[in-house]
């Protein structure tokens, strides 16, 4: 352990600067204006894997953005770890809320990160966490301590649904053959208390369009006589939850996995302060489904949220208009046993059925994925817990995440191997939001911890 600590301290300035250079490239996969930047980032990742010690690194073409594949095979008889990460990032909007430009990384100290944090889009999700694995490999190669084989699969479409990754995995099962999959695209409880994510929610993401009259109308001449698509859309959305914040779509809960009282009690052992939670968000109270506490609402229960809504005139000043169309983007976070295709169909059927005769409704599915739960008695989980315990001094706590990584269920289906989610980010790191950041402590601690996972995984596999 002292060797890796010494190596990280010796090279930490270089590690930080390399990540900063990667964060400067605006690899926004959702916006075609950044297409060349996404491709440039892929090439930068490819170069970093070669420099870290991979014997083979390839740019693998897909129907979308390329996947960077790398490997170092030291003995085919030894276990193989497959590392997954993504080099694309979320759009930076709204730009005006950033305290520094999203693609001009800066290091700032905060109350949570007294050693500093790198502020930039992608700092935590997922460039910073992905790059920890590259630097961990560098250490193991340089110190001749790599105890097994390693493969890397770094994609550029995670933030838009990973469609090309599914295509690639289905066609490259032999290339990707492994004994365990290692991902750092989640978080942990705090810098004092590590945790391992054992569950992820699934996702169904749709866009809805409500159309009324064949053109925008004068709100004085037509107001009150013609259905206003914006008003109608607002009512339809409001009806999707009842007074207990229970989702009203028929059949939505039919396959929801209910946790036992014992399982809920285990979850409750994770340290959590409701007052700190509210203060961090500057809210007077929490809000959610009746009968569940906050840490259950955002992890083991399904949800439905509007992610964006628009229509009509939103410019400066006034324009008295009844818009012809109104739109919304809606995401549903799903729990294990809920199939995202089925939920999308249930939503579409219900949403179109509740529209009044004066409008027409179109539902366009965007992307989705299945939920996932990993057992805590597996070799991979035990190895991760041993690694965290050694670097943090306390065992990790198993937690379920409210987020979604749809490809995790795909990996188990296609590659027949379990995924271990070793996250080092914090809930306060503002991923997907303005001022995203990643603590220097967390970044370096990840580089220290990852080689220990390899060590203990190989030892436990014997």
FITI-601502 format. One record per residue (C-alpha): x, y, z; residue in three letters. Coordinates in steps of 0.2 Angstrom, whole numbers, padded with zeros to 4 digits, always signed. Last residue first. Example, Ala and Ser with C-alpha at 12.3 -4.5 7.8 and 13.67 -1.06 7.14 Angstrom:
// residues 2
+0068-0005+0036ser +0062-0022+0039ala 
// end
This chain:
// residues 462
-0038-0095-0031unk -0051-0081-0035unk -0050-0073-0018unk -0031-0069-0021unk -0035-0063-0039unk -0049-0051-0033unk -0038-0046-0018unk -0024-0039-0029unk -0035-0032-0043unk -0046-0023-0030unk -0030-0016-0022unk -0024-0008-0038unk -0041+0002-0038unk -0038+0010-0021unk -0024+0021-0023unk -0030+0028-0040unk -0047+0031-0032unk -0039+0040-0017unk -0031+0052-0030unk -0047+0056-0038unk -0057+0057-0022unk -0044+0068-0013unk -0043+0080-0028unk -0062+0081-0027unk -0072+0081-0043unk -0083+0095-0049unk -0099+0099-0058unk -0102+0118-0057unk -0118+0118-0067unk -0128+0101-0066unk -0127+0084-0074unk -0115+0079-0060unk -0116+0092-0046unk -0102+0084-0035unk -0113+0085-0019unk -0118+0067-0021unk -0100+0062-0019unk -0088+0054-0032unk -0077+0039-0028unk -0088+0025-0036unk -0083+0006-0036unk -0097-0002-0045unk -0094-0021-0047unk -0102-0029-0062unk -0105-0048-0063unk -0102-0058-0078unk -0112-0067-0091unk -0106-0057-0106unk -0122-0054-0115unk -0135-0054-0101unk -0123-0048-0087unk -0116-0034-0098unk -0134-0028-0104unk -0139-0026-0086unk -0124-0015-0083unk -0127-0006-0099unk -0142+0004-0092unk -0132+0014-0080unk -0146+0022-0070unk -0146+0033-0055unk -0155+0031-0038unk -0141+0021-0031unk -0143+0006-0019unk -0130+0005-0005unk -0118-0007+0002unk -0107+0000+0016unk -0088+0000+0014unk -0077-0006+0028unk -0067+0007+0037unk -0048+0012+0036unk -0051+0022+0020unk -0037+0013+0010unk -0037-0004+0017unk -0056-0005+0020unk -0059+0001+0002unk -0048-0013-0005unk -0056-0026+0006unk -0074-0020+0001unk -0069-0021-0018unk -0062-0039-0016unk -0078-0044-0006unk -0089-0037-0020unk -0079-0046-0034unk -0079-0062-0025unk -0098-0062-0023unk -0107-0062-0007unk -0114-0044-0009unk -0125-0049-0024unk -0127-0036-0038unk -0144-0028-0042unk -0148-0020-0059unk -0162-0010-0067unk -0165-0011-0085unk -0162+0002-0099unk -0169+0017-0108unk -0169+0028-0123unk -0179+0041-0133unk -0197+0035-0134unk -0208+0047-0144unk -0226+0050-0138unk -0238+0060-0149unk -0254+0067-0143unk -0268+0075-0152unk -0279+0090-0145unk -0297+0095-0143unk -0303+0077-0139unk -0296+0078-0122unk -0279+0068-0119unk -0280+0055-0105unk -0279+0040-0117unk -0263+0046-0126unk -0254+0047-0109unk -0260+0030-0103unk -0255+0020-0119unk -0238+0029-0120unk -0234+0026-0102unk -0239+0008-0103unk -0228+0006-0118unk -0213+0014-0110unk -0216+0004-0095unk -0215-0012-0105unk -0199-0007-0114unk -0191-0002-0098unk -0195-0019-0090unk -0198-0017-0071unk -0191-0032-0062unk -0178-0021-0053unk -0183-0003-0051unk -0187+0010-0063unk -0183+0028-0065unk -0195+0037-0077unk -0190+0051-0087unk -0201+0064-0096unk -0197+0077-0109unk -0211+0089-0112unk -0219+0098-0127unk -0232+0110-0132unk -0240+0114-0149unk -0251+0126-0158unk -0247+0140-0145unk -0261+0151-0139unk -0253+0169-0141unk -0253+0185-0132unk -0234+0190-0134unk -0226+0199-0120unk -0209+0205-0116unk -0193+0195-0118unk -0194+0178-0126unk -0204+0162-0120unk -0218+0162-0132unk -0227+0146-0135unk -0221+0129-0129unk -0209+0121-0117unk -0206+0108-0104unk -0190+0099-0098unk -0185+0085-0086unk -0203+0080-0080unk -0201+0067-0067unk -0208+0049-0064unk -0201+0038-0051unk -0198+0020-0046unk -0194+0016-0028unk -0178+0007-0021unk -0166+0022-0024unk -0172+0040-0022unk -0188+0036-0012unk -0179+0024-0001unk -0166+0036+0005unk -0179+0049+0007unk -0191+0039+0018unk -0205+0029+0011unk -0224+0028+0016unk -0230+0042+0005unk -0220+0045-0012unk -0210+0061-0012unk -0206+0078-0005unk -0192+0084+0006unk -0194+0100+0016unk -0188+0118+0017unk -0176+0117+0003unk -0158+0124+0001unk -0152+0109-0007unk -0137+0107+0005unk -0148+0112+0019unk -0161+0099+0015unk -0149+0085+0015unk -0140+0092+0030unk -0157+0092+0039unk -0161+0074+0033unk -0144+0068+0040unk -0139+0051+0033unk -0127+0037+0039unk -0131+0021+0031unk -0139+0009+0044unk -0156+0013+0036unk -0152+0002+0021unk -0150-0013+0033unk -0168-0009+0040unk -0175-0009+0023unk -0168-0026+0019unk -0175-0033+0036unk -0192-0025+0032unk -0192-0034+0015unk -0190-0025-0001unk -0204-0024-0014unk -0199-0028-0032unk -0210-0018-0043unk -0218-0029-0056unk -0236-0023-0056unk -0231-0005-0051unk -0234+0004-0068unk -0250-0007-0072unk -0261+0008-0074unk -0251+0024-0074unk -0256+0034-0058unk -0239+0036-0051unk -0240+0038-0032unk -0236+0055-0025unk -0249+0052-0011unk -0261+0065-0018unk -0260+0056-0035unk -0246+0057-0048unk -0248+0057-0067unk -0263+0069-0067unk -0251+0084-0065unk -0243+0079-0082unk -0260+0079-0091unk -0265+0095-0083unk -0249+0104-0088unk -0251+0097-0106unk -0268+0103-0107unk -0263+0121-0102unk -0249+0121-0115unk -0260+0113-0128unk -0273+0127-0126unk -0290+0119-0131unk -0300+0132-0141unk -0314+0143-0136unk -0308+0150-0120unk -0294+0161-0129unk -0298+0162-0147unk -0299+0181-0151unk -0290+0186-0136unk -0276+0173-0136unk -0272+0176-0154unk -0268+0159-0161unk -0253+0149-0166unk -0256+0137-0180unk -0265+0121-0184unk -0275+0121-0168unk -0270+0109-0154unk -0255+0098-0153unk -0247+0089-0138unk -0229+0082-0140unk -0222+0070-0128unk -0203+0065-0126unk -0199+0049-0118unk -0185+0042-0106unk -0187+0025-0098unk -0174+0021-0085unk -0168+0007-0074unk -0163+0009-0056unk -0146+0004-0050unk -0141-0008-0035unk -0126-0014-0026unk -0116+0003-0026unk -0101+0001-0014unk -0099+0013+0000unk -0084+0023+0007unk -0086+0032+0024unk -0074+0046+0028unk -0074+0055+0011unk -0093+0053+0010unk -0107+0041+0005unk -0099+0035-0011unk -0102+0038-0029unk -0106+0030-0046unk -0097+0029-0063unk -0082+0019-0058unk -0085+0002-0066unk -0076-0015-0065unk -0083-0030-0074unk -0078-0047-0068unk -0071-0063-0075unk -0069-0057-0093unk -0073-0061-0111unk -0073-0044-0121unk -0065-0050-0136unk -0075-0066-0136unk -0091-0057-0134unk -0088-0044-0148unk -0103-0043-0159unk -0116-0041-0145unk -0105-0030-0135unk -0103-0018-0150unk -0121-0016-0154unk -0125-0013-0135unk -0111+0000-0135unk -0118+0008-0150unk -0135+0012-0142unk -0126+0018-0126unk -0141+0029-0121unk -0137+0047-0124unk -0125+0051-0109unk -0117+0034-0112unk -0112+0038-0130unk -0093+0039-0131unk -0087+0022-0125unk -0072+0016-0115unk -0069-0003-0115unk -0053-0008-0106unk -0046-0025-0103unk -0035-0031-0089unk -0026-0048-0086unk -0020-0052-0069unk -0008-0048-0055unk -0002-0031-0061unk +0012-0028-0049unk +0027-0024-0060unk +0029-0007-0052unk +0027+0003-0069unk +0013-0009-0075unk +0003-0008-0059unk +0006+0011-0058unk +0000+0014-0076unk -0015+0003-0073unk -0020+0014-0058unk -0018+0029-0069unk -0029+0022-0083unk -0042+0017-0069unk -0042+0034-0061unk -0045+0041-0079unk -0063+0033-0079unk -0067+0042-0063unk -0061+0059-0069unk -0069+0057-0086unk -0086+0051-0080unk -0095+0060-0073unk -0084+0067-0060unk -0074+0080-0070unk -0086+0078-0085unk -0091+0097-0085unk -0077+0106-0076unk -0073+0111-0058unk -0058+0101-0051unk -0059+0100-0032unk -0047+0106-0019unk -0039+0099-0003unk -0053+0107+0007unk -0065+0097-0003unk -0081+0097+0007unk -0080+0115+0013unk -0074+0120-0004unk -0057+0123-0012unk -0056+0127-0031unk -0046+0119-0045unk -0051+0126-0062unk -0056+0117-0078unk -0060+0128-0094unk -0073+0117-0102unk -0087+0122-0090unk -0082+0140-0089unk -0082+0146-0071unk -0096+0150-0059unk -0108+0140-0070unk -0126+0146-0068unk -0125+0156-0084unk -0121+0141-0095unk -0138+0132-0092unk -0132+0121-0100unk -0116+0111-0100unk -0122+0096-0111unk -0118+0080-0102unk -0101+0071-0105unk -0093+0058-0117unk -0078+0049-0112unk -0086+0033-0104unk -0080+0019-0093unk -0079+0001-0092unk -0065-0009-0085unk -0065-0028-0089unk -0054-0038-0076unk -0047-0055-0082unk -0042-0069-0071unk -0026-0078-0074unk -0024-0093-0086unk -0022-0082-0102unk -0007-0074-0094unk -0001-0056-0095unk -0014-0049-0106unk -0014-0030-0107unk -0030-0024-0116unk -0037-0008-0124unk -0053-0005-0133unk -0059+0013-0137unk -0077+0013-0143unk -0081+0025-0158unk -0096+0036-0159unk -0111+0030-0168unk -0114+0015-0179unk -0098+0008-0172unk -0080+0009-0176unk -0067+0002-0164unk -0052+0013-0160unk -0039+0000-0154unk -0026-0002-0140unk -0016-0017-0138unk -0001-0019-0126unk -0009-0008-0113unk +0004+0001-0103unk -0001+0018-0097unk +0005+0027-0112unk -0006+0016-0124unk -0021+0019-0113unk -0018+0038-0113unk -0016+0038-0132unk -0033+0029-0134unk -0041+0041-0122unk -0035+0056-0132unk -0041+0048-0148unk -0059+0046-0140unk -0058+0064-0134unk -0054+0070-0152unk -0070+0060-0158unk -0081+0069-0145unk -0073+0085-0150unk -0077+0082-0168unk -0095+0079-0164unk -0098+0094-0153unk -0110+0103-0164unk -0119+0086-0165unk -0126+0089-0148unk -0130+0074-0136unk -0112+0067-0136unk -0105+0082-0128unk -0086+0079-0128unk -0080+0097-0124unk -0061+0094-0124unk -0054+0104-0109unk -0058+0089-0097unk -0045+0079-0105unk -0031+0092-0102unk -0037+0094-0084unk -0035+0075-0082unk -0017+0075-0088unk -0014+0090-0076unk -0021+0081-0061unk -0011+0065-0064unk +0005+0076-0068unk +0003+0085-0051unk +0000+0068-0042unk +0015+0060-0049unk +0026+0058-0033unk +0011+0058-0021unk +0003+0044-0032unk +0019+0034-0032unk +0021+0035-0013unk +0003+0030-0010unk +0005+0015-0022unk +0021+0009-0013unk +0014+0012+0004unk +0000+0000+0000unk 
// end
